[in-house]
Amino acid sequence: MECGEKIVGRVDKKFCSDYCRNAHHNNLNKDRKNLVRNVNNLLRKNYRILEEFNPNEKTTISKNKLLARGFNFEYFTSIYTTKTGKVYYFVYDQGYLPLENGIYALVKRG
């Protein structure tokens, strides 16, 4: 199904080798895998930035510093709303809370 070579073996065999079988399935899933890979890379980058700026598990930082390091506010893994209505955005266990004047509180969920 991948290379067109003659197939030797079982009657229901579809590929001449493991290499051709893997290549065929990788080509079928290429688009979906790229989307997942790209989103995971963005989440990983956001996580590293939050972790770097929040070594003591609680601090504040300006939005400009986050943006300067390449932080993308559109990618996060969960949202937590407190009883008082504050909305925290989390990238795994690293979170941020928008405050006033472009300042963000960084927290680590324990």
VEXFIRO-663716 format. One record per atom (N, C-alpha, C): residue number from 1; atom name; x, y, z. Coordinates in nm, 3 decimals. Example, Ala and Ser with C-alpha at 12.3 -4.5 7.8 and 13.67 -1.06 7.14 Angstrom:
BEGIN
num, atomo, u, v, w
1, N, 1.319, -0.569, 0.780
1, CA, 1.230, -0.450, 0.780
1, C, 1.320, -0.330, 0.780
2, N, 1.285, -0.225, 0.708
2, CA, 1.367, -0.106, 0.714
2, C, 1.290, 0.003, 0.787
This chain:
BEGIN
num, atomo, u, v, w
1, N, 0.081, -0.121, 0.000
1, CA, 0.000, 0.000, 0.000
1, C, 0.086, 0.127, 0.000
2, N, 0.210, 0.115, 0.036
2, CA, 0.295, 0.234, 0.044
2, C, 0.390, 0.247, -0.074
3, N, 0.465, 0.141, -0.102
3, CA, 0.572, 0.154, -0.201
3, C, 0.546, 0.080, -0.332
4, N, 0.451, -0.012, -0.333
4, CA, 0.420, -0.086, -0.454
4, C, 0.506, -0.210, -0.475
5, N, 0.594, -0.241, -0.381
5, CA, 0.679, -0.361, -0.392
5, C, 0.595, -0.487, -0.381
6, N, 0.649, -0.597, -0.431
6, CA, 0.583, -0.726, -0.423
6, C, 0.579, -0.770, -0.277
7, N, 0.463, -0.823, -0.236
7, CA, 0.445, -0.866, -0.097
7, C, 0.459, -1.016, -0.089
8, N, 0.544, -1.060, 0.003
8, CA, 0.567, -1.202, 0.024
8, C, 0.522, -1.236, 0.165
9, N, 0.442, -1.343, 0.179
9, CA, 0.400, -1.383, 0.312
9, C, 0.253, -1.414, 0.316
10, N, 0.190, -1.378, 0.426
10, CA, 0.049, -1.408, 0.447
10, C, -0.039, -1.346, 0.339
11, N, -0.154, -1.409, 0.319
11, CA, -0.248, -1.365, 0.216
11, C, -0.303, -1.225, 0.246
12, N, -0.323, -1.196, 0.375
12, CA, -0.383, -1.066, 0.412
12, C, -0.278, -0.958, 0.443
13, N, -0.153, -0.984, 0.412
13, CA, -0.046, -0.888, 0.437
13, C, -0.061, -0.768, 0.343
14, N, -0.048, -0.645, 0.398
14, CA, -0.070, -0.524, 0.320
14, C, 0.058, -0.446, 0.290
15, N, 0.164, -0.473, 0.364
15, CA, 0.287, -0.396, 0.349
15, C, 0.406, -0.491, 0.336
16, N, 0.507, -0.446, 0.261
16, CA, 0.625, -0.530, 0.239
16, C, 0.718, -0.531, 0.359
17, N, 0.710, -0.428, 0.444
17, CA, 0.801, -0.420, 0.560
17, C, 0.738, -0.332, 0.668
18, N, 0.800, -0.338, 0.787
18, CA, 0.757, -0.251, 0.896
18, C, 0.778, -0.104, 0.858
19, N, 0.886, -0.076, 0.787
19, CA, 0.915, 0.061, 0.745
19, C, 0.799, 0.116, 0.661
20, N, 0.753, 0.041, 0.561
20, CA, 0.644, 0.086, 0.474
20, C, 0.513, 0.099, 0.551
21, N, 0.487, 0.007, 0.643
21, CA, 0.366, 0.014, 0.725
21, C, 0.368, 0.142, 0.809
22, N, 0.480, 0.169, 0.875
22, CA, 0.491, 0.289, 0.958
22, C, 0.482, 0.416, 0.874
23, N, 0.548, 0.418, 0.759
23, CA, 0.544, 0.535, 0.671
23, C, 0.401, 0.562, 0.625
24, N, 0.328, 0.458, 0.591
24, CA, 0.190, 0.473, 0.545
24, C, 0.104, 0.536, 0.655
25, N, 0.112, 0.483, 0.776
25, CA, 0.029, 0.534, 0.886
25, C, 0.074, 0.675, 0.928
26, N, 0.202, 0.702, 0.924
26, CA, 0.250, 0.838, 0.956
26, C, 0.197, 0.939, 0.855
27, N, 0.196, 0.902, 0.728
27, CA, 0.143, 0.992, 0.625
27, C, -0.007, 1.016, 0.642
28, N, -0.081, 0.911, 0.681
28, CA, -0.225, 0.926, 0.703
28, C, -0.255, 1.023, 0.816
29, N, -0.175, 1.019, 0.922
29, CA, -0.202, 1.097, 1.043
29, C, -0.121, 1.226, 1.051
30, N, -0.050, 1.261, 0.947
30, CA, 0.043, 1.375, 0.951
30, C, -0.025, 1.505, 0.994
31, N, -0.139, 1.539, 0.934
31, CA, -0.205, 1.666, 0.965
31, C, -0.251, 1.672, 1.110
32, N, -0.314, 1.567, 1.156
32, CA, -0.362, 1.565, 1.294
32, C, -0.246, 1.570, 1.392
33, N, -0.140, 1.497, 1.363
33, CA, -0.025, 1.496, 1.452
33, C, 0.042, 1.633, 1.457
34, N, 0.048, 1.703, 1.344
34, CA, 0.108, 1.836, 1.343
34, C, 0.029, 1.932, 1.430
35, N, -0.103, 1.928, 1.424
35, CA, -0.185, 2.015, 1.506
35, C, -0.158, 1.989, 1.654
36, N, -0.162, 1.863, 1.693
36, CA, -0.138, 1.827, 1.833
36, C, 0.003, 1.866, 1.875
37, N, 0.099, 1.840, 1.790
37, CA, 0.239, 1.874, 1.821
37, C, 0.255, 2.024, 1.839
38, N, 0.194, 2.104, 1.752
38, CA, 0.205, 2.249, 1.762
38, C, 0.140, 2.303, 1.889
39, N, 0.022, 2.253, 1.923
39, CA, -0.045, 2.297, 2.046
39, C, 0.037, 2.256, 2.168
40, N, 0.087, 2.134, 2.170
40, CA, 0.169, 2.090, 2.283
40, C, 0.295, 2.174, 2.296
41, N, 0.355, 2.212, 2.186
41, CA, 0.474, 2.297, 2.191
41, C, 0.441, 2.434, 2.250
42, N, 0.327, 2.492, 2.212
42, CA, 0.285, 2.621, 2.268
42, C, 0.257, 2.611, 2.417
43, N, 0.190, 2.504, 2.459
43, CA, 0.163, 2.483, 2.602
43, C, 0.293, 2.465, 2.679
44, N, 0.385, 2.388, 2.624
44, CA, 0.515, 2.364, 2.689
44, C, 0.591, 2.496, 2.704
45, N, 0.589, 2.579, 2.601
45, CA, 0.658, 2.709, 2.607
45, C, 0.595, 2.797, 2.714
46, N, 0.462, 2.806, 2.715
46, CA, 0.393, 2.885, 2.818
46, C, 0.427, 2.835, 2.957
47, N, 0.430, 2.703, 2.975
47, CA, 0.461, 2.645, 3.105
47, C, 0.601, 2.683, 3.151
48, N, 0.699, 2.672, 3.061
48, CA, 0.837, 2.707, 3.096
48, C, 0.849, 2.854, 3.136
49, N, 0.777, 2.942, 3.065
49, CA, 0.782, 3.085, 3.096
49, C, 0.724, 3.110, 3.235
50, N, 0.607, 3.053, 3.264
50, CA, 0.546, 3.071, 3.395
50, C, 0.635, 3.014, 3.505
51, N, 0.692, 2.899, 3.481
51, CA, 0.780, 2.835, 3.579
51, C, 0.905, 2.920, 3.605
52, N, 0.959, 2.977, 3.499
52, CA, 1.079, 3.062, 3.511
52, C, 1.051, 3.186, 3.595
53, N, 0.938, 3.252, 3.570
53, CA, 0.906, 3.374, 3.642
53, C, 0.844, 3.350, 3.779
54, N, 0.813, 3.227, 3.812
54, CA, 0.745, 3.196, 3.938
54, C, 0.817, 3.086, 4.016
55, N, 0.945, 3.105, 4.050
55, CA, 1.019, 2.998, 4.119
55, C, 0.972, 2.974, 4.262
56, N, 0.911, 3.074, 4.325
56, CA, 0.868, 3.060, 4.465
56, C, 0.719, 3.032, 4.479
57, N, 0.655, 2.995, 4.370
57, CA, 0.515, 2.952, 4.365
57, C, 0.412, 3.062, 4.385
58, N, 0.456, 3.189, 4.399
58, CA, 0.362, 3.300, 4.408
58, C, 0.437, 3.430, 4.386
59, N, 0.395, 3.507, 4.284
59, CA, 0.460, 3.635, 4.255
59, C, 0.370, 3.717, 4.164
60, N, 0.415, 3.837, 4.130
60, CA, 0.344, 3.919, 4.031
60, C, 0.441, 3.958, 3.921
61, N, 0.385, 3.985, 3.804
61, CA, 0.467, 4.019, 3.688
61, C, 0.384, 4.101, 3.591
62, N, 0.451, 4.179, 3.509
62, CA, 0.378, 4.260, 3.410
62, C, 0.347, 4.175, 3.286
63, N, 0.239, 4.210, 3.222
63, CA, 0.201, 4.143, 3.098
63, C, 0.310, 4.159, 2.993
64, N, 0.373, 4.276, 2.989
64, CA, 0.479, 4.302, 2.891
64, C, 0.597, 4.207, 2.905
65, N, 0.634, 4.172, 3.030
65, CA, 0.745, 4.077, 3.050
65, C, 0.708, 3.939, 2.996
66, N, 0.584, 3.898, 3.020
66, CA, 0.540, 3.769, 2.969
66, C, 0.540, 3.768, 2.817
67, N, 0.486, 3.875, 2.758
67, CA, 0.481, 3.884, 2.612
67, C, 0.621, 3.890, 2.552
68, N, 0.712, 3.959, 2.618
68, CA, 0.850, 3.971, 2.568
68, C, 0.919, 3.836, 2.561
69, N, 0.882, 3.743, 2.649
69, CA, 0.940, 3.608, 2.649
69, C, 0.867, 3.516, 2.552
70, N, 0.756, 3.564, 2.492
70, CA, 0.684, 3.484, 2.394
70, C, 0.562, 3.413, 2.448
71, N, 0.514, 3.453, 2.565
71, CA, 0.397, 3.390, 2.624
71, C, 0.275, 3.416, 2.537
72, N, 0.193, 3.312, 2.515
72, CA, 0.073, 3.322, 2.433
72, C, -0.048, 3.300, 2.524
73, N, -0.124, 3.408, 2.548
73, CA, -0.238, 3.402, 2.640
73, C, -0.355, 3.321, 2.587
74, N, -0.351, 3.280, 2.462
74, CA, -0.461, 3.201, 2.406
74, C, -0.449, 3.052, 2.435
75, N, -0.336, 3.008, 2.489
75, CA, -0.315, 2.866, 2.514
75, C, -0.295, 2.839, 2.662
76, N, -0.390, 2.766, 2.719
76, CA, -0.386, 2.725, 2.860
76, C, -0.462, 2.593, 2.870
77, N, -0.448, 2.524, 2.983
77, CA, -0.510, 2.391, 2.994
77, C, -0.639, 2.391, 3.075
78, N, -0.657, 2.489, 3.166
78, CA, -0.780, 2.492, 3.244
78, C, -0.805, 2.631, 3.299
79, N, -0.929, 2.652, 3.342
79, CA, -0.971, 2.777, 3.404
79, C, -1.030, 2.742, 3.540
80, N, -0.994, 2.822, 3.640
80, CA, -1.050, 2.804, 3.774
80, C, -1.112, 2.935, 3.819
81, N, -1.240, 2.933, 3.854
81, CA, -1.310, 3.051, 3.903
81, C, -1.333, 3.035, 4.053
82, N, -1.286, 3.133, 4.130
82, CA, -1.304, 3.128, 4.275
82, C, -1.447, 3.164, 4.313
83, N, -1.481, 3.145, 4.440
83, CA, -1.615, 3.180, 4.489
83, C, -1.642, 3.329, 4.475
84, N, -1.535, 3.409, 4.479
84, CA, -1.550, 3.555, 4.467
84, C, -1.552, 3.600, 4.321
85, N, -1.539, 3.507, 4.227
85, CA, -1.548, 3.540, 4.085
85, C, -1.416, 3.568, 4.015
86, N, -1.303, 3.552, 4.085
86, CA, -1.173, 3.569, 4.020
86, C, -1.147, 3.451, 3.929
87, N, -1.094, 3.479, 3.810
87, CA, -1.070, 3.374, 3.710
87, C, -0.920, 3.352, 3.692
88, N, -0.874, 3.233, 3.732
88, CA, -0.735, 3.193, 3.714
88, C, -0.725, 3.107, 3.588
89, N, -0.621, 3.130, 3.511
89, CA, -0.593, 3.048, 3.393
89, C, -0.471, 2.964, 3.425
90, N, -0.480, 2.833, 3.396
90, CA, -0.370, 2.742, 3.429
90, C, -0.312, 2.677, 3.306
91, N, -0.181, 2.661, 3.309
91, CA, -0.108, 2.576, 3.216
91, C, -0.054, 2.464, 3.304
92, N, -0.128, 2.355, 3.308
92, CA, -0.102, 2.245, 3.400
92, C, -0.112, 2.297, 3.543
93, N, -0.004, 2.298, 3.620
93, CA, -0.013, 2.345, 3.759
93, C, 0.034, 2.489, 3.778
94, N, 0.077, 2.555, 3.672
94, CA, 0.120, 2.695, 3.679
94, C, 0.004, 2.783, 3.634
95, N, -0.034, 2.880, 3.718
95, CA, -0.148, 2.962, 3.686
95, C, -0.118, 3.110, 3.687
96, N, -0.210, 3.186, 3.628
96, CA, -0.198, 3.332, 3.631
96, C, -0.336, 3.393, 3.645
97, N, -0.339, 3.506, 3.714
97, CA, -0.462, 3.580, 3.739
97, C, -0.442, 3.723, 3.693
98, N, -0.522, 3.771, 3.597
98, CA, -0.511, 3.911, 3.556
98, C, -0.552, 4.003, 3.671
99, N, -0.466, 4.099, 3.703
99, CA, -0.498, 4.199, 3.805
99, C, -0.526, 4.331, 3.734
100, N, -0.487, 4.441, 3.791
100, CA, -0.508, 4.572, 3.728
100, C, -0.381, 4.623, 3.663
101, N, -0.397, 4.713, 3.568
101, CA, -0.285, 4.784, 3.505
101, C, -0.183, 4.691, 3.438
102, N, -0.228, 4.582, 3.377
102, CA, -0.137, 4.493, 3.305
102, C, -0.048, 4.410, 3.395
103, N, -0.088, 4.390, 3.518
103, CA, -0.012, 4.308, 3.613
103, C, -0.085, 4.174, 3.629
104, N, -0.006, 4.069, 3.640
104, CA, -0.061, 3.935, 3.660
104, C, -0.003, 3.873, 3.785
105, N, -0.088, 3.804, 3.861
105, CA, -0.042, 3.725, 3.973
105, C, -0.012, 3.586, 3.921
106, N, 0.106, 3.534, 3.952
106, CA, 0.143, 3.398, 3.913
106, C, 0.135, 3.309, 4.036
107, N, 0.077, 3.192, 4.019
107, CA, 0.060, 3.097, 4.130
107, C, 0.093, 2.957, 4.082
108, N, 0.120, 2.871, 4.177
108, CA, 0.139, 2.729, 4.146
108, C, 0.038, 2.650, 4.228
109, N, -0.036, 2.565, 4.157
109, CA, -0.136, 2.483, 4.227
109, C, -0.063, 2.370, 4.297
110, N, -0.095, 2.350, 4.421
110, CA, -0.022, 2.250, 4.500
110, C, -0.095, 2.130, 4.523
